[in-house]
Amino acid sequence: MTTIQERVIGGSIRTVGAVSPRAGAALALPVFMSVGRGQRMAEDAAPTMERARRSTVRIDGLDRNGVDVRVYEWGAGADVVVLAHGWRGRASQFATLVRDLVFEGFRVVAFDAPGHGETPGRATYLFDWTDALVQLQRRYGLFHGIVGHSFGALAALVAVSGGVAARRVVTVAAPADADTLLSQFSVLVGFGHKTAAALRARFATRFFPGEDDPFPRISAAEQPLPETTELLVLHDRSDRVVPISDLDRLAAANPHARVVITEGLGHNRILAADRFLDETVDFLVKPSSVDFG
């Protein structure tokens, strides 16, 4: 959506929700799931993306009619590292990291979630990311590592805690759980607590029918990684999208994690920062202390 559209629809949700929170939630849910305008590919990322081997994996998608998710692959190493972008992001945001990891001998795989980059669609949610990771695991087997940014970081944590096998996970600006995202949306649009509660209930009914409270199941703070999976957690203190307090919750749930806090890089610029690149590559290259067999 454009900024004007967001303001108009946000005003409608607030007006309707003041009269009927349930009606306001019904209006808000498709807006919450809508991707809107995504990022354009940066000019300096184009050469890396042009060198990628392209394919697709099939996932169900929100409407269960199936979506062909665009997949990119570089390198030919035995160890596979998968990259998961965030909301309104795209695989090309990892272009610099891709080059560094290929240089270190990894096979690098990334994807564009539905409605992002080269993958069609207008609406998506966490399950599309986790479904893509499951399908990629079926293709490549055990992941040496998963690197996730923001929404993609939450998806990586949820997927691995749910059974996707990875030796290592790197999160950048990760929300601790889906409730963080709902709270941010309610603040952004400006509707009240009753409408927010109704939206939470409607979301649960729509995607988890029959479950009283599904949110703990999609919470990285309440579903820690197995101790056999090594974890690096990066977050910038000035991140205005995902509060750094979420890092504290993730670290508390995963006391074995290595925690790195940066300064002045915000939510997106951190992906091109030397500190992120160096920490991530070093973490993925170092000898493993765990035997996966």
Solvent accessible surface area in square Angstrom, and as a share of the most:
residue,aa,sasa,rsa
1,M,52,0.23
2,T,54,0.31
3,T,80,0.46
4,I,125,0.63
5,Q,89,0.40
6,E,58,0.26
7,R,172,0.63
8,V,95,0.55
9,I,52,0.27
10,G,4,0.03
11,G,21,0.20
12,S,47,0.31
13,I,0,0.00
14,R,104,0.38
15,T,92,0.54
16,V,54,0.31
17,G,6,0.06
18,A,90,0.70
19,V,131,0.75
20,S,39,0.25
21,P,41,0.26
22,R,192,0.70
23,A,41,0.32
24,G,0,0.00
25,A,1,0.01
26,A,37,0.29
27,L,68,0.34
28,A,0,0.00
29,L,17,0.08
30,P,79,0.50
31,V,24,0.14
32,F,20,0.08
33,M,9,0.04
34,S,30,0.19
35,V,2,0.01
36,G,27,0.26
37,R,166,0.61
38,G,33,0.32
39,Q,70,0.31
40,R,224,0.82
41,M,76,0.34
42,A,58,0.45
43,E,161,0.72
44,D,107,0.55
45,A,4,0.03
46,A,24,0.18
47,P,67,0.42
48,T,1,0.01
49,M,6,0.03
50,E,132,0.59
51,R,149,0.55
52,A,12,0.09
53,R,116,0.42
54,R,101,0.37
55,S,43,0.28
56,T,56,0.32
57,V,11,0.06
58,R,134,0.49
59,I,7,0.04
60,D,76,0.39
61,G,1,0.01
62,L,27,0.13
63,D,90,0.47
64,R,150,0.55
65,N,115,0.59
66,G,22,0.21
67,V,26,0.15
68,D,64,0.33
69,V,0,0.00
70,R,62,0.23
71,V,1,0.00
72,Y,2,0.01
73,E,24,0.11
74,W,14,0.05
75,G,19,0.18
76,A,84,0.65
77,G,16,0.15
78,A,107,0.83
79,D,53,0.28
80,V,8,0.04
81,V,0,0.00
82,V,0,0.00
83,L,1,0.00
84,A,0,0.00
85,H,1,0.00
86,G,2,0.02
87,W,75,0.26
88,R,77,0.28
89,G,4,0.04
90,R,38,0.14
91,A,1,0.01
92,S,5,0.03
93,Q,40,0.18
94,F,2,0.01
95,A,5,0.04
96,T,47,0.27
97,L,1,0.01
98,V,2,0.01
99,R,94,0.34
100,D,50,0.26
101,L,0,0.00
102,V,54,0.31
103,F,174,0.72
104,E,79,0.35
105,G,46,0.44
106,F,15,0.06
107,R,63,0.23
108,V,0,0.00
109,V,0,0.00
110,A,0,0.00
111,F,0,0.00
112,D,1,0.01
113,A,1,0.01
114,P,4,0.02
115,G,19,0.19
116,H,3,0.01
117,G,38,0.36
118,E,76,0.34
119,T,5,0.03
120,P,91,0.57
121,G,48,0.46
122,R,214,0.78
123,A,43,0.34
124,T,0,0.00
125,Y,4,0.01
126,L,1,0.00
127,F,34,0.14
128,D,3,0.01
129,W,0,0.00
130,T,20,0.12
131,D,44,0.23
132,A,0,0.00
133,L,0,0.00
134,V,54,0.31
135,Q,50,0.22
136,L,0,0.00
137,Q,32,0.14
138,R,178,0.65
139,R,108,0.39
140,Y,45,0.17
141,G,31,0.30
142,L,61,0.31
143,F,0,0.00
144,H,15,0.07
145,G,0,0.00
146,I,0,0.00
147,V,0,0.00
148,G,0,0.00
149,H,4,0.02
150,S,10,0.06
151,F,6,0.02
152,G,0,0.00
153,A,0,0.00
154,L,0,0.00
155,A,0,0.00
156,A,0,0.00
157,L,3,0.02
158,V,19,0.11
159,A,7,0.06
160,V,6,0.03
161,S,37,0.24
162,G,71,0.68
163,G,62,0.60
164,V,13,0.07
165,A,41,0.32
166,A,1,0.01
167,R,56,0.20
168,R,1,0.00
169,V,0,0.00
170,V,0,0.00
171,T,0,0.00
172,V,0,0.00
173,A,1,0.01
174,A,1,0.01
175,P,0,0.00
176,A,0,0.00
177,D,11,0.06
178,A,0,0.00
179,D,46,0.24
180,T,16,0.10
181,L,25,0.12
182,L,15,0.07
183,S,63,0.40
184,Q,54,0.24
185,F,23,0.09
186,S,14,0.09
187,V,121,0.69
188,L,143,0.71
189,V,15,0.09
190,G,42,0.40
191,F,18,0.07
192,G,47,0.45
193,H,168,0.75
194,K,157,0.66
195,T,4,0.02
196,A,29,0.23
197,A,62,0.48
198,A,18,0.14
199,L,2,0.01
200,R,85,0.31
201,A,59,0.46
202,R,104,0.38
203,F,0,0.00
204,A,11,0.08
205,T,96,0.56
206,R,121,0.44
207,F,33,0.14
208,F,15,0.06
209,P,102,0.64
210,G,87,0.84
211,E,71,0.32
212,D,152,0.79
213,D,72,0.37
214,P,1,0.01
215,F,7,0.03
216,P,44,0.28
217,R,125,0.46
218,I,6,0.03
219,S,2,0.01
220,A,2,0.02
221,A,20,0.15
222,E,102,0.46
223,Q,73,0.32
224,P,67,0.42
225,L,10,0.05
226,P,62,0.39
227,E,151,0.68
228,T,71,0.41
229,T,3,0.02
230,E,27,0.12
231,L,4,0.02
232,L,0,0.00
233,V,2,0.01
234,L,0,0.00
235,H,1,0.00
236,D,0,0.00
237,R,130,0.48
238,S,53,0.34
239,D,12,0.06
240,R,236,0.86
241,V,75,0.43
242,V,1,0.01
243,P,59,0.37
244,I,43,0.22
245,S,60,0.39
246,D,6,0.03
247,L,4,0.02
248,D,89,0.46
249,R,98,0.36
250,L,1,0.01
251,A,26,0.20
252,A,82,0.64
253,A,22,0.17
254,N,3,0.01
255,P,118,0.74
256,H,76,0.34
257,A,18,0.14
258,R,118,0.43
259,V,58,0.33
260,V,4,0.02
261,I,61,0.31
262,T,5,0.03
263,E,115,0.52
264,G,46,0.45
265,L,37,0.19
266,G,14,0.13
267,H,21,0.10
268,N,69,0.35
269,R,155,0.57
270,I,1,0.00
271,L,8,0.04
272,A,74,0.57
273,A,15,0.12
274,D,108,0.56
275,R,114,0.41
276,F,0,0.00
277,L,12,0.06
278,D,82,0.42
279,E,26,0.12
280,T,0,0.00
281,V,18,0.11
282,D,91,0.47
283,F,13,0.06
284,L,1,0.01
285,V,72,0.42
286,K,76,0.32
287,P,125,0.79
288,S,50,0.33
289,S,103,0.66
290,V,40,0.23
291,D,131,0.68
292,F,69,0.29
293,G,102,0.98
